[in-house]
Amino acid sequence: MRLLTDPVLRSRVGHLRRHGSAPRDLGRVDAVLVSHLHYDHLDLPSLRMLQPRPHAVCPAGSGALLARAGYEEIDELLPGQSVQLRDVSVEATRAEHGDTRRPGGPSARPLGFVIRGERSAYFAGDTDLFDEMAQIGPVDVALLPVAGYSPKLGEGHLDPRRAAEAAALIEPRVAVPIHWGTFRSLVQPIGHWFSSPPTRFAAAVSELAPGVEVRVLAPGESLEL
């Protein structure tokens, strides 16, 4: 079962530019999981690149956007709901993040996802810290956002230390820092803020959750459990 989360497969999304090459052809994808409506996570041109169209799992109220991208098999979920995809279950979890696509546009409650099959994984999407994260584990791997496309993070995001606090609550076997080193705002030059978050996250996890193994993957690298 091949699952793809929040695919952004282009070199540019609005005012954001990719640092490095865009992903090559991904091949067949069984299902795409969309966590929330923001343009840097629900990118319709990227979704249209996926051929044949995979199954889509998305927040309740966002199915019409996926349909615009040519998707027919769509499951819209609220936190706590789940869907079975062959031998893999996908459960939607709470996420603390903005729920609108743009001012005056559509809105939908953002989600994280817990995927359980032979192995289990938590994909946080974009979220801030919340106490109920302790109920998400145990999982084999947690994919936790640690940064963003500028050095300033607003509400609804995790910085490296708060992501380490999330790891302490979830207690995964392995934590992988994500949402860093890929896109930046056109007006924001690349600096230490762009590359340092995973290292800072690893240091904070060693302090706050020493039983969790951190695997830092550069964009394009992979991990086998």
LINVENDA-V510241 format. One record per backbone hydrogen bond with DSSP energy under -1.0 kcal/mol. CO is the residue of the C=O (numbers start at 1). NH is the residue of the N-H. E is the energy in kcal/mol with one decimal. If there is no record, write none. Layout:
CO;NH;E
CO;NH;E
This chain:
2;30;-1.7
2;31;-1.6
4;33;-3.1
11;18;-2.6
13;16;-2.3
15;186;-2.0
16;13;-1.8
17;184;-1.9
30;55;-2.1
31;4;-2.2
32;57;-2.5
33;6;-2.8
35;111;-2.6
38;41;-2.3
38;42;-3.1
43;47;-2.2
44;48;-2.1
47;50;-1.0
55;32;-2.8
56;75;-2.8
57;34;-2.9
58;77;-2.8
59;62;-2.0
62;66;-1.4
63;67;-2.4
64;68;-1.5
66;71;-1.8
67;70;-1.9
72;74;-1.0
73;56;-2.7
75;58;-2.5
77;60;-2.3
78;81;-2.4
81;92;-3.0
83;90;-2.8
85;88;-2.1
88;85;-3.6
89;116;-2.4
90;83;-2.1
91;114;-2.6
92;80;-3.1
93;112;-1.5
99;108;-2.4
102;105;-2.8
106;101;-2.4
112;93;-2.4
113;123;-2.9
114;91;-2.8
115;121;-2.4
116;89;-2.5
119;117;-2.5
120;141;-1.5
121;115;-3.1
122;143;-3.4
123;113;-2.6
130;133;-1.9
131;134;-1.8
132;135;-1.9
133;136;-1.7
139;173;-1.7
140;174;-1.9
141;122;-2.3
142;176;-2.9
143;124;-1.9
144;178;-2.6
149;185;-1.8
159;163;-2.6
160;164;-1.6
161;165;-2.0
162;166;-1.9
163;167;-2.1
164;168;-2.0
165;169;-1.6
166;170;-2.6
167;171;-2.7
173;213;-1.9
174;142;-2.2
175;215;-2.4
176;144;-2.0
178;146;-2.1
182;19;-3.6
184;17;-2.6
185;188;-1.8
191;194;-1.7
192;196;-2.2
196;200;-2.3
197;201;-2.6
198;202;-2.5
199;203;-2.0
200;204;-2.1
201;205;-2.7
202;206;-2.0
204;208;-2.9
205;209;-2.9
209;212;-2.3
213;175;-2.9
218;221;-2.7
